Amino acid sequence: MLSTVNSEDPLGRLESLLRALVERETIKDWYSTEEFGRVIGKAEFTVREHCRLGRLNARKRQSGMGGSSGLGD
């Protein structure tokens, strides 16, 4: 069953963009915030904010800035 996507519904728009990604790109297990932003036409900052606010299911890499030191993990 197909659902109608309201252009004012950001989550519906995101879902339709993800469907387009599946149809045209090789699916990867993980995308960087930069890659995902490029695919959906949003700034990397916007993607990071959605992750921070829990709007996107995301995990932080264990390397680089802010990476886990391994203590207490």
KOLKOL-268696 format. One record per atom (N, C-alpha, C, O, CB): x, y, z; residue in one letter. Coordinates in pm, whole numbers, plus 32768, in hexadecimal, padded with zeros to 4 digits. Each point is the difference from the previous one (the first is absolute). Glycine has a CB too. Layout:
+------+------+------+------+
|    X |    Y |    Z | type |
+------+------+------+------+
|    X |    Y |    Z |    A |
...
+------+------+------+------+
END
This chain:
+------+------+------+------+
|    X |    Y |    Z | type |
+------+------+------+------+
| 8054 | 7F8B | 8000 |    M |
| 7FAC | 8075 | 8000 |    M |
| 8059 | 807C | 8000 |    M |
| 805C | 800A | 8051 |    M |
| 7EEB | 7F7A | 8028 |    M |
| 809F | 80D9 | 7F2E |    L |
| 804C | 807C | 7FF9 |    L |
| 7FBD | 806A | 8054 |    L |
| 7F86 | 800C | 8001 |    L |
| 80CB | 7FB9 | 7F1A |    L |
| 8000 | 8088 | 812B |    S |
| 7FC9 | 806C | 8050 |    S |
| 801F | 8084 | 7FBD |    S |
| 8065 | 800E | 7FBB |    S |
| 7FB3 | 7F6B | 8118 |    S |
| 7F92 | 80E8 | 7F41 |    T |
| 8015 | 8085 | 7FC9 |    T |
| 805D | 804B | 805E |    T |
| 7FEB | 8002 | 8079 |    T |
| 7F31 | 7FFE | 7F17 |    T |
| 814A | 803E | 8038 |    V |
| 8060 | 804A | 8050 |    V |
| 7FDD | 8093 | 7FFC |    V |
| 7FFA | 803C | 7F94 |    V |
| 80BA | 7F19 | 803F |    V |
| 7F33 | 80E5 | 80A1 |    N |
| 7FE4 | 808E | 800B |    N |
| 8084 | 804B | 7FF4 |    N |
| 805E | 7FE3 | 804B |    N |
| 7ED5 | 7FF4 | 8047 |    N |
| 80D5 | 8089 | 7F13 |    S |
| 807E | 8048 | 7FEB |    S |
| 8028 | 8053 | 807A |    S |
| 8074 | 8027 | 800C |    S |
| 7F58 | 7FE1 | 7F01 |    S |
| 7FD6 | 8012 | 814E |    E |
| 801F | 804B | 8078 |    E |
| 802D | 7FA5 | 8072 |    E |
| 8027 | 8031 | 806A |    E |
| 7F34 | 807B | 7F50 |    E |
| 80A0 | 7ED1 | 8032 |    D |
| 8027 | 7F9F | 8066 |    D |
| 8093 | 7FDD | 7FED |    D |
| 8021 | 7FB5 | 7FA3 |    D |
| 7EF3 | 7FEF | 806A |    D |
| 8146 | 8090 | 8049 |    P |
| 808F | 7FE5 | 7FEC |    P |
| 8024 | 7F6C | 8008 |    P |
| 8057 | 7FD3 | 7FB5 |    P |
| 7FD4 | 810D | 80AA |    P |
| 7F95 | 7ED4 | 7FF8 |    L |
| 8020 | 7F72 | 800B |    L |
| 7FD0 | 7FB5 | 7F84 |    L |
| 8044 | 7FA3 | 7FD3 |    L |
| 7FAD | 806B | 8127 |    L |
| 7F9D | 8018 | 7ED0 |    G |
| 7FD0 | 7FC2 | 7F85 |    G |
| 805C | 801E | 7F8C |    G |
| 801A | 7FAA | 7FAB |    G |
| 7EFD | 8068 | 80A9 |    G |
| 811B | 8068 | 7FA9 |    R |
| 805F | 8027 | 7F96 |    R |
| 8081 | 7FB1 | 800F |    R |
| 8038 | 7FD1 | 7F9D |    R |
| 7F63 | 8116 | 8059 |    R |
| 8095 | 7F0A | 8085 |    L |
| 807A | 7FB3 | 8019 |    L |
| 7FED | 7F6F | 7FD5 |    L |
| 805A | 7FC5 | 7FC4 |    L |
| 7FDF | 80D3 | 80FC |    L |
| 7F53 | 7F30 | 7F5E |    E |
| 7FE5 | 7F76 | 7FD9 |    E |
| 8001 | 7FF1 | 7F68 |    E |
| 8037 | 7F9F | 7FCC |    E |
| 7F40 | 8042 | 8104 |    E |
| 804E | 807D | 7EE9 |    S |
| 7FFF | 7FF7 | 7F6E |    S |
| 808D | 8011 | 7FC6 |    S |
| 8022 | 7FC0 | 7F9D |    S |
| 7EF3 | 8098 | 8061 |    S |
| 813C | 7FFE | 8041 |    L |
| 808A | 8010 | 7FD2 |    L |
| 8051 | 7F81 | 8019 |    L |
| 8054 | 7FDB | 7FAE |    L |
| 7F9C | 811B | 8080 |    L |
| 7FF7 | 7EC8 | 8042 |    L |
| 8045 | 7F82 | 801C |    L |
| 7FD8 | 7F94 | 7F9B |    L |
| 8054 | 7FB1 | 7FD5 |    L |
| 7FB6 | 808B | 811F |    L |
| 7F78 | 7FC2 | 7EE7 |    R |
| 7FD3 | 7FA0 | 7F99 |    R |
| 8049 | 801A | 7F7D |    R |
| 802A | 7FA2 | 7FBC |    R |
| 7EF5 | 804E | 80B1 |    R |
| 80F1 | 8090 | 7F6F |    A |
| 8047 | 8023 | 7F85 |    A |
| 8092 | 7FD3 | 8009 |    A |
| 8039 | 7FD2 | 7F9E |    A |
| 7F2D | 80F3 | 803F |    A |
| 80D5 | 7F49 | 8099 |    L |
| 808B | 7FD4 | 8015 |    L |
| 800C | 7F6A | 7FE7 |    L |
| 805E | 7FD4 | 7FBE |    L |
| 7FC5 | 80E5 | 80E9 |    L |
| 7F81 | 7EFB | 7F8E |    V |
| 8003 | 7F6F | 7FF0 |    V |
| 7FF7 | 7FDB | 7F6D |    V |
| 8041 | 7FA1 | 7FD3 |    V |
| 7F55 | 8043 | 810E |    V |
| 801B | 8065 | 7ED4 |    E |
| 7FED | 7FE1 | 7F73 |    E |
| 8079 | 8024 | 7FAA |    E |
| 8017 | 7FC0 | 7F9A |    E |
| 7EF7 | 8062 | 8088 |    E |
| 813F | 8044 | 8004 |    R |
| 806A | 802F | 7FA7 |    R |
| 808E | 7FE9 | 8031 |    R |
| 805D | 800A | 7FB1 |    R |
| 7F03 | 809C | 8005 |    R |
| 80B3 | 7F3C | 80C7 |    E |
| 8086 | 7FF3 | 8039 |    E |
| 8017 | 7F74 | 8036 |    E |
| 7FA2 | 7FB7 | 801F |    E |
| 805C | 813D | 8019 |    E |
| 807F | 7EEA | 7FD3 |    T |
| 8025 | 7F87 | 8047 |    T |
| 7FEA | 801C | 8094 |    T |
| 802D | 8066 | 8034 |    T |
| 807D | 7F53 | 7F1A |    T |
| 7F12 | 7FEE | 80F3 |    I |
| 7FE2 | 8014 | 808D |    I |
| 807A | 7FDD | 8053 |    I |
| 803E | 7F97 | 7FEE |    I |
| 7ECD | 8037 | 7FEA |    I |
| 8117 | 808B | 8083 |    K |
| 8070 | 7FEA | 805A |    K |
| 7FC9 | 7FE6 | 808C |    K |
| 7F91 | 802A | 8020 |    K |
| 8108 | 806A | 7F54 |    K |
| 7FB5 | 7F27 | 80DE |    D |
| 7FD6 | 7FEA | 808A |    D |
| 8003 | 8081 | 8050 |    D |
| 7FAD | 8014 | 8058 |    D |
| 80AA | 7F03 | 7F9A |    D |
| 800A | 8141 | 7FEF |    W |
| 8011 | 807B | 804C |    W |
| 801A | 8074 | 7FA1 |    W |
| 8043 | 7FF0 | 7F9A |    W |
| 8017 | 7F8F | 8129 |    W |
| 7F70 | 80F5 | 7F5D |    Y |
| 801A | 807A | 7FB5 |    Y |
| 8036 | 8068 | 8061 |    Y |
| 7FD5 | 8008 | 8073 |    Y |
| 7F74 | 7FC4 | 7EE5 |    Y |
| 8115 | 8084 | 8079 |    S |
| 802E | 8071 | 8052 |    S |
| 7F93 | 806B | 7FFC |    S |
| 7FA8 | 7FFC | 7FAA |    S |
| 814F | 7FD1 | 8028 |    S |
| 7F0F | 8090 | 808A |    T |
| 7F9E | 806C | 7FFF |    T |
| 800C | 8052 | 7F7F |    T |
| 7F9C | 8031 | 7FCC |    T |
| 806A | 7FD9 | 8130 |    T |
| 8073 | 8003 | 7ED2 |    E |
| 8016 | 8049 | 7F83 |    E |
| 7FBF | 7FB7 | 7F8A |    E |
| 7FBA | 803E | 7FAF |    E |
| 811D | 801F | 80AD |    E |
| 7F41 | 7F1F | 7F99 |    E |
| 7FC7 | 7FB2 | 7F93 |    E |
| 7F67 | 8002 | 8004 |    E |
| 7FBF | 8016 | 7F9A |    E |
| 810B | 7F57 | 8068 |    E |
| 7EFF | 807D | 8074 |    F |
| 7F6E | 7FFC | 800D |    F |
| 7FC3 | 8088 | 7FDF |    F |
| 7F98 | 8007 | 7FBE |    F |
| 807D | 7F46 | 80F1 |    F |
| 802B | 811E | 7F80 |    G |
| 7FCF | 8086 | 7FE0 |    G |
| 8000 | 801A | 7F6B |    G |
| 7FA2 | 803B | 7FCB |    G |
| 80B2 | 8013 | 8110 |    G |
| 8015 | 7F87 | 7EE1 |    R |
| 8009 | 8012 | 7F6F |    R |
| 7F90 | 7FB4 | 7FB9 |    R |
| 7FC3 | 8034 | 7FA2 |    R |
| 8136 | 7FEA | 8071 |    R |
| 7EEB | 7F69 | 801A |    V |
| 7F9A | 7FAD | 7FC1 |    V |
| 7F75 | 803D | 8010 |    V |
| 7FB0 | 7FFF | 7FA2 |    V |
| 80DD | 7F37 | 808B |    V |
| 7F55 | 80FF | 804A |    I |
| 7F79 | 8036 | 8017 |    I |
| 7FF6 | 8096 | 7FE7 |    I |
| 7F95 | 803A | 8011 |    I |
| 804B | 7F13 | 8096 |    I |
| 808F | 80F1 | 7F30 |    G |
| 7FFC | 808E | 7FDE |    G |
| 7FFB | 805C | 8078 |    G |
| 7FC6 | 806C | 7FF9 |    G |
| 7FCB | 7F52 | 7F38 |    G |
| 80AC | 8018 | 813D |    K |
| 8005 | 8051 | 807A |    K |
| 8091 | 8015 | 8028 |    K |
| 8059 | 7FB4 | 7FDA |    K |
| 7EC6 | 7FF4 | 8071 |    K |
| 80F8 | 80C1 | 8003 |    A |
| 8087 | 801D | 8031 |    A |
| 8029 | 7F97 | 8067 |    A |
| 7FAC | 7FC7 | 8046 |    A |
| 8032 | 812F | 7F91 |    A |
| 80A4 | 7EF2 | 8032 |    E |
| 8032 | 7FA1 | 8063 |    E |
| 7FD6 | 802A | 808D |    E |
| 7FDF | 7FAA | 8052 |    E |
| 80E5 | 8022 | 7F18 |    E |
| 7F3D | 80B5 | 80B2 |    F |
| 7FD6 | 8032 | 8083 |    F |
| 7F71 | 7FD4 | 8021 |    F |
| 7FE3 | 7FD6 | 8070 |    F |
| 80B6 | 80EF | 7F75 |    F |
| 7F0E | 7F44 | 7FB8 |    T |
| 7F74 | 7FD9 | 8014 |    T |
| 7FF6 | 7F6C | 8022 |    T |
| 7FB4 | 7FD9 | 8059 |    T |
| 8003 | 80DA | 7F08 |    T |
| 8095 | 7EFA | 8059 |    V |
| 8000 | 7F70 | 801B |    V |
| 8034 | 7FE7 | 808E |    V |
| 7FC7 | 7FAF | 8049 |    V |
| 805C | 801E | 7EC1 |    V |
| 8048 | 8078 | 811C |    R |
| 8036 | 7FF0 | 8088 |    R |
| 7F99 | 8028 | 806A |    R |
| 7FF4 | 7FBC | 8066 |    R |
| 80F2 | 8071 | 7F40 |    R |
| 7ED2 | 803E | 8041 |    E |
| 7F9A | 802C | 8060 |    E |
| 7F90 | 7F99 | 800B |    E |
| 7FD0 | 7FE4 | 806F |    E |
| 8066 | 810B | 7F5B |    E |
| 7F9F | 7ED8 | 7FC6 |    H |
| 7F99 | 7F97 | 8005 |    H |
| 8032 | 7F88 | 804F |    H |
| 7FB4 | 7FC2 | 804B |    H |
| 7FF2 | 808B | 7ED7 |    H |
| 80DA | 7F91 | 80CF |    C |
| 803A | 7F92 | 804E |    C |
| 8002 | 8023 | 8094 |    C |
| 7FD8 | 7FAF | 8054 |    C |
| 80B6 | 800E | 7EE6 |    C |
| 7FA0 | 80BB | 80E5 |    R |
| 800B | 802C | 808B |    R |
| 7F79 | 8001 | 8046 |    R |
| 7FF6 | 7FDE | 8076 |    R |
| 80D0 | 80AC | 7F4B |    R |
| 7ED2 | 7F9D | 7FF6 |    L |
| 7F7A | 8009 | 8039 |    L |
| 7FB4 | 7F7B | 7FFC |    L |
| 7F8D | 7FF9 | 802C |    L |
| 8070 | 80F6 | 7F8F |    L |
| 8044 | 7EA8 | 8011 |    G |
| 7FC2 | 7F7C | 7FFC |    G |
| 7F9D | 7FEC | 7F8F |    G |
| 7FB4 | 7FA0 | 8000 |    G |
| 806A | 805B | 80F1 |    G |
| 7FE2 | 805F | 7EAE |    R |
| 7FA5 | 7FF3 | 7F8E |    R |
| 8032 | 7F9B | 7F9A |    R |
| 7FB2 | 7FCA | 7FB2 |    R |
| 8009 | 8122 | 8070 |    R |
| 80C7 | 7EF9 | 7FE0 |    L |
| 803D | 7F9B | 7FAB |    L |
| 8048 | 7F9C | 8059 |    L |
| 803C | 8026 | 8065 |    L |
| 7FDE | 807D | 7EDA |    L |
| 7FE1 | 7EDF | 809C |    N |
| 8048 | 7F99 | 8049 |    N |
| 8091 | 8007 | 7FD5 |    N |
| 8021 | 7FE0 | 7F8D |    N |
| 7F10 | 7F8B | 8085 |    N |
| 8127 | 80BD | 8048 |    A |
| 808C | 8013 | 7FDD |    A |
| 805A | 7FCD | 806E |    A |
| 7FD9 | 7FF7 | 8075 |    A |
| 7FEA | 80D0 | 7F01 |    A |
| 80B6 | 7F17 | 8063 |    R |
| 8067 | 7FD6 | 805F |    R |
| 807F | 804C | 7FE1 |    R |
| 8021 | 8016 | 7F8C |    R |
| 7F78 | 7F04 | 808F |    R |
| 80AC | 810D | 804D |    K |
| 807D | 8048 | 7FEF |    K |
| 8072 | 7F9E | 7FEA |    K |
| 8007 | 7F98 | 8040 |    K |
| 7FA3 | 8124 | 8050 |    K |
| 80AF | 7F68 | 7F14 |    R |
| 8075 | 7FAC | 7FE7 |    R |
| 805A | 8001 | 807A |    R |
| 8000 | 805F | 804D |    R |
| 7FF4 | 7FD1 | 7EBD |    R |
| 8057 | 7F67 | 8107 |    Q |
| 8057 | 7FF2 | 8074 |    Q |
| 8088 | 8041 | 7FEA |    Q |
| 8058 | 7FF4 | 8055 |    Q |
| 7F32 | 7F3A | 7FE3 |    Q |
| 808A | 8116 | 7F59 |    S |
| 807F | 8041 | 7FE5 |    S |
| 7FE8 | 8094 | 7FE6 |    S |
| 7F90 | 802B | 7FE7 |    S |
| 80D0 | 7F00 | 7FBA |    S |
| 800A | 8122 | 8067 |    G |
| 7FF5 | 808E | 7FE2 |    G |
| 7FD4 | 8051 | 8079 |    G |
| 8002 | 7FCF | 8071 |    G |
| 7FC9 | 7FF6 | 7EA5 |    G |
| 800F | 80B6 | 80D2 |    M |
| 7FD7 | 805B | 806A |    M |
| 7F8A | 7FC7 | 804D |    M |
| 7F9F | 7FD1 | 7FC4 |    M |
| 80B4 | 80F2 | 7FB5 |    M |
| 7FB6 | 7F42 | 8109 |    G |
| 7F91 | 7FD2 | 8053 |    G |
| 7FF4 | 7F6A | 8008 |    G |
| 7F9F | 7FCC | 8038 |    G |
| 7FEF | 8102 | 7F8C |    G |
| 80D2 | 7EEA | 8005 |    G |
| 7FFC | 7F6F | 8003 |    G |
| 800F | 7FCB | 808D |    G |
| 8030 | 8046 | 8059 |    G |
| 802D | 7FB4 | 7EC1 |    G |
| 7F7B | 7F8D | 80FA |    S |
| 8007 | 7FC2 | 8083 |    S |
| 8090 | 7FE1 | 8025 |    S |
| 804E | 7FD1 | 7FAD |    S |
| 7ECD | 7FCF | 8032 |    S |
| 8107 | 807A | 809F |    S |
| 8086 | 7FDE | 802F |    S |
| 8007 | 7F6F | 802C |    S |
| 806B | 7FCA | 801A |    S |
| 7FB7 | 8122 | 802D |    S |
| 7F68 | 7ED5 | 7FC2 |    G |
| 7FFB | 7F76 | 802C |    G |
| 7FEF | 7FF5 | 8096 |    G |
| 7FE7 | 7F92 | 8033 |    G |
| 80A6 | 8031 | 7F0D |    G |
| 7F7F | 80AC | 8108 |    L |
| 7FF2 | 7FFE | 8091 |    L |
| 7F6D | 8006 | 8025 |    L |
| 7FB7 | 8059 | 7FD4 |    L |
| 8129 | 8015 | 8048 |    L |
| 7EF5 | 7F34 | 8034 |    G |
| 7F77 | 8000 | 8030 |    G |
| 7F99 | 7FDA | 7F98 |    G |
| 7F88 | 800F | 8017 |    G |
| 80BE | 809C | 8086 |    G |
| 7FE6 | 7F25 | 7EF0 |    D |
| 7FA0 | 7FD9 | 7F98 |    D |
| 7FD6 | 7F71 | 800F |    D |
| 7FB0 | 7FCF | 7FB0 |    D |
| 80B6 | 80D5 | 7FB7 |    D |
+------+------+------+------+
END
